[in-house]
Amino acid sequence: MTSTPAPIACVSAADEAAILALNNEHAAELSWLEAERLSFLLGEAFYTRRIGHLEAFIMTFDQDARYDSPNFLWFRERYERFVYVDRVVVAARARGRGHARQLYKDLFDHVARAGHTLVTCEVNTDPPNPASDAFHAALGFTEAGDAVIHGGKKAVRYYIRRISV
């Protein structure tokens, strides 16, 4: 029996409450967001998509975003043009269905159509996230650097992936 992949859809204002709840369930891996901050970020985003009735979502920014994340700023200091993956979240009930991979594939296609050639992201090293390291390596990301942020409370590894246009 084969299953049809869940459809990818653009995020709308009607999705914000559910996105906020899902994001904040994973605040340790991501960061806690208030409703106003999420609305602002969605307005600045380059690409935001969801799968199904919020089984998963992704939010990215390009180099022109008004965004003050230390991770985003790390890439802005080093690359003229890029798309930064700020967060990808899969609901616990939807894990193991390939949603994150599906969102990344759609992102890569969108990035190429927009003429970008670089996708960036970070993965926590403290606390460690070896599953995310392996996932990003399998998608073709390579390490570009590392940093300790938030006053020493978190350490991250930075990744890049080149996109052919």
DOZAVO-186650 format. One record per residue (C-alpha): residue in three letters; y, x, z negated. Coordinates in pm, 1 decimal. Layout:
REM residues N
+------+----------+----------+----------+
! code !       yy !       xx !       zz !
+------+----------+----------+----------+
!  ALA !        Y !        X !        Z !
...
+------+----------+----------+----------+
This chain:
REM residues 165
+------+----------+----------+----------+
! code !       yy !       xx !       zz !
+------+----------+----------+----------+
!  MET !      0.0 !      0.0 !      0.0 !
!  THR !    334.5 !    144.6 !    100.9 !
!  SER !    658.7 !     61.0 !    -66.6 !
!  THR !    986.7 !     21.5 !    114.2 !
!  PRO !   1256.8 !    252.2 !    -21.1 !
!  ALA !   1523.2 !     68.5 !   -216.6 !
!  PRO !   1844.6 !     31.2 !    -18.5 !
!  ILE !   2138.4 !    264.2 !    -76.8 !
!  ALA !   2470.5 !     82.7 !   -110.6 !
!  CYS !   2831.5 !    178.1 !   -166.8 !
!  VAL !   2948.9 !    143.0 !   -524.9 !
!  SER !   3194.0 !   -142.3 !   -577.7 !
!  ALA !   3416.9 !   -250.1 !   -864.9 !
!  ALA !   3150.8 !   -504.7 !   -958.8 !
!  ASP !   2911.3 !   -215.0 !  -1032.7 !
!  GLU !   3138.7 !    -36.0 !  -1279.2 !
!  ALA !   3011.3 !   -191.0 !  -1603.5 !
!  ALA !   2648.7 !   -116.7 !  -1513.8 !
!  ILE !   2735.3 !    237.6 !  -1400.0 !
!  LEU !   2921.6 !    298.8 !  -1724.4 !
!  ALA !   2623.7 !    180.3 !  -1930.2 !
!  LEU !   2373.9 !    389.9 !  -1732.6 !
!  ASN !   2599.0 !    695.8 !  -1743.6 !
!  ASN !   2650.1 !    669.9 !  -2117.6 !
!  GLU !   2274.9 !    633.5 !  -2178.8 !
!  HIS !   2262.4 !    990.0 !  -2038.3 !
!  ALA !   2581.9 !   1125.8 !  -2194.2 !
!  ALA !   2399.1 !   1429.3 !  -2338.9 !
!  GLU !   2307.1 !   1547.4 !  -1987.2 !
!  LEU !   2630.4 !   1430.9 !  -1824.0 !
!  SER !   2934.8 !   1341.0 !  -2028.2 !
!  TRP !   3046.1 !   1026.0 !  -2204.6 !
!  LEU !   3285.2 !    811.0 !  -2003.1 !
!  GLU !   3524.1 !    536.6 !  -2105.4 !
!  ALA !   3575.5 !    246.2 !  -1863.3 !
!  GLU !   3925.2 !    360.0 !  -1761.1 !
!  ARG !   3807.9 !    713.3 !  -1690.4 !
!  LEU !   3517.8 !    587.0 !  -1479.1 !
!  SER !   3753.6 !    368.1 !  -1275.2 !
!  PHE !   3981.6 !    667.0 !  -1216.8 !
!  LEU !   3691.5 !    891.6 !  -1113.5 !
!  LEU !   3549.5 !    632.9 !   -876.1 !
!  GLY !   3893.2 !    614.5 !   -714.4 !
!  GLU !   3897.5 !    991.9 !   -666.7 !
!  ALA !   3537.2 !   1021.7 !   -548.4 !
!  PHE !   3436.1 !   1146.4 !   -204.8 !
!  TYR !   3102.0 !    966.0 !   -205.9 !
!  THR !   2951.0 !    720.6 !   -455.3 !
!  ARG !   2633.7 !    526.3 !   -391.8 !
!  ARG !   2381.4 !    325.6 !   -585.7 !
!  ILE !   2023.5 !    226.2 !   -523.8 !
!  GLY !   1908.4 !   -129.0 !   -578.1 !
!  HIS !   2055.0 !   -311.3 !   -874.9 !
!  LEU !   2164.3 !     20.1 !  -1021.7 !
!  GLU !   1828.0 !    189.9 !  -1038.9 !
!  ALA !   2024.3 !    510.2 !   -965.5 !
!  PHE !   2370.6 !    628.7 !   -871.4 !
!  ILE !   2549.6 !    940.4 !   -749.3 !
!  MET !   2917.0 !   1035.8 !   -769.2 !
!  THR !   3070.8 !   1330.4 !   -583.0 !
!  PHE !   3415.4 !   1478.4 !   -522.4 !
!  ASP !   3559.2 !   1695.5 !   -249.6 !
!  GLN !   3799.2 !   1983.0 !   -307.4 !
!  ASP !   4104.8 !   1753.3 !   -293.0 !
!  ALA !   4008.8 !   1531.9 !   -587.2 !
!  ARG !   4231.8 !   1509.3 !   -890.3 !
!  TYR !   3957.7 !   1606.3 !  -1131.8 !
!  ASP !   3978.0 !   1834.4 !  -1435.0 !
!  SER !   3610.0 !   1904.5 !  -1502.6 !
!  PRO !   3561.2 !   2276.5 !  -1575.1 !
!  ASN !   3260.2 !   2275.1 !  -1342.4 !
!  PHE !   3454.7 !   2119.1 !  -1054.2 !
!  LEU !   3741.0 !   2362.8 !  -1115.2 !
!  TRP !   3495.9 !   2656.8 !  -1106.6 !
!  PHE !   3403.9 !   2563.1 !   -749.3 !
!  ARG !   3764.5 !   2490.8 !   -651.3 !
!  GLU !   3860.9 !   2845.0 !   -755.8 !
!  ARG !   3592.9 !   2994.6 !   -529.4 !
!  TYR !   3554.3 !   2769.8 !   -224.5 !
!  GLU !   3815.8 !   2628.9 !     10.2 !
!  ARG !   3611.7 !   2321.5 !    110.9 !
!  PHE !   3315.4 !   2170.4 !    -70.6 !
!  VAL !   3160.2 !   1851.5 !   -200.8 !
!  TYR !   3078.2 !   1864.8 !   -570.7 !
!  VAL !   2796.0 !   1651.4 !   -711.4 !
!  ASP !   2932.8 !   1543.4 !  -1045.9 !
!  ARG !   2650.7 !   1318.6 !  -1156.4 !
!  VAL !   2323.3 !   1171.8 !  -1039.4 !
!  VAL !   2151.2 !    930.5 !  -1275.2 !
!  VAL !   1820.3 !    750.1 !  -1238.3 !
!  ALA !   1741.1 !    468.2 !  -1480.4 !
!  ALA !   1428.6 !    527.0 !  -1689.9 !
!  ARG !   1260.0 !    221.5 !  -1534.4 !
!  ALA !   1307.3 !    368.2 !  -1184.2 !
!  ARG !   1200.1 !    729.2 !  -1236.5 !
!  GLY !    935.8 !    879.6 !  -1011.0 !
!  ARG !   1032.4 !    674.0 !   -705.8 !
!  GLY !   1224.2 !    949.0 !   -526.5 !
!  HIS !   1566.0 !    791.9 !   -582.8 !
!  ALA !   1747.6 !   1117.6 !   -660.3 !
!  ARG !   1599.3 !   1281.4 !   -350.5 !
!  GLN !   1695.1 !    975.3 !   -142.1 !
!  LEU !   2054.7 !    984.8 !   -270.4 !
!  TYR !   2083.9 !   1357.3 !   -198.6 !
!  LYS !   1946.9 !   1315.2 !    153.9 !
!  ASP !   2198.9 !   1041.3 !    223.4 !
!  LEU !   2473.2 !   1257.6 !     72.9 !
!  PHE !   2379.0 !   1554.4 !    294.4 !
!  ASP !   2398.8 !   1329.1 !    602.6 !
!  HIS !   2737.3 !   1193.1 !    492.2 !
!  VAL !   2867.7 !   1544.2 !    419.5 !
!  ALA !   2764.9 !   1667.1 !    765.0 !
!  ARG !   2928.6 !   1367.2 !    936.4 !
!  ALA !   3249.1 !   1440.5 !    742.3 !
!  GLY !   3245.8 !   1803.0 !    865.8 !
!  HIS !   3180.7 !   1963.6 !    529.1 !
!  THR !   2938.5 !   2254.8 !    512.5 !
!  LEU !   2891.4 !   2309.9 !    138.3 !
!  VAL !   2748.7 !   2089.8 !   -139.0 !
!  THR !   2779.4 !   2217.1 !   -495.5 !
!  CYS !   2651.5 !   2116.3 !   -837.8 !
!  GLU !   2567.4 !   2252.3 !  -1181.3 !
!  VAL !   2264.4 !   2227.2 !  -1407.0 !
!  ASN !   2264.6 !   2278.6 !  -1781.9 !
!  THR !   2109.0 !   2600.0 !  -1907.0 !
!  ASP !   2193.8 !   2523.9 !  -2271.6 !
!  PRO !   2051.4 !   2277.4 !  -2336.1 !
!  PRO !   1804.4 !   2379.9 !  -2063.4 !
!  ASN !   1702.4 !   2149.4 !  -1780.9 !
!  PRO !   1415.0 !   2321.2 !  -1594.6 !
!  ALA !   1315.5 !   2002.2 !  -1410.6 !
!  SER !   1662.7 !   1979.8 !  -1256.6 !
!  ASP !   1655.7 !   2351.0 !  -1168.2 !
!  ALA !   1325.7 !   2300.2 !   -983.7 !
!  PHE !   1448.0 !   1980.6 !   -814.9 !
!  HIS !   1763.5 !   2148.0 !   -681.5 !
!  ALA !   1570.6 !   2455.0 !   -564.8 !
!  ALA !   1334.1 !   2226.1 !   -372.3 !
!  LEU !   1638.7 !   2070.4 !   -201.8 !
!  GLY !   1758.0 !   2413.0 !    -87.1 !
!  PHE !   2022.9 !   2487.6 !   -348.7 !
!  THR !   2075.3 !   2851.0 !   -447.4 !
!  GLU !   2239.7 !   2993.1 !   -757.3 !
!  ALA !   2607.9 !   3084.3 !   -723.3 !
!  GLY !   2704.9 !   3169.3 !  -1081.9 !
!  ASP !   2707.7 !   3050.6 !  -1440.9 !
!  ALA !   2946.6 !   2972.0 !  -1723.2 !
!  VAL !   2976.0 !   2873.8 !  -2086.3 !
!  ILE !   3203.6 !   2571.3 !  -2121.9 !
!  HIS !   3341.8 !   2325.7 !  -2375.5 !
!  GLY !   3414.6 !   2594.6 !  -2631.5 !
!  GLY !   3062.2 !   2735.0 !  -2619.6 !
!  LYS !   2888.8 !   2398.5 !  -2663.2 !
!  LYS !   2729.5 !   2400.9 !  -2318.5 !
!  ALA !   2611.2 !   2659.3 !  -2067.3 !
!  VAL !   2558.0 !   2581.2 !  -1699.2 !
!  ARG !   2422.7 !   2735.6 !  -1381.6 !
!  TYR !   2616.1 !   2669.8 !  -1059.6 !
!  TYR !   2437.1 !   2592.8 !   -734.1 !
!  ILE !   2538.7 !   2566.9 !   -369.9 !
!  ARG !   2365.6 !   2431.1 !    -61.5 !
!  ARG !   2488.3 !   2497.1 !    290.8 !
!  ILE !   2489.4 !   2202.6 !    530.8 !
!  SER !   2463.3 !   2234.4 !    908.6 !
!  VAL !   2711.0 !   2022.7 !   1101.4 !
+------+----------+----------+----------+
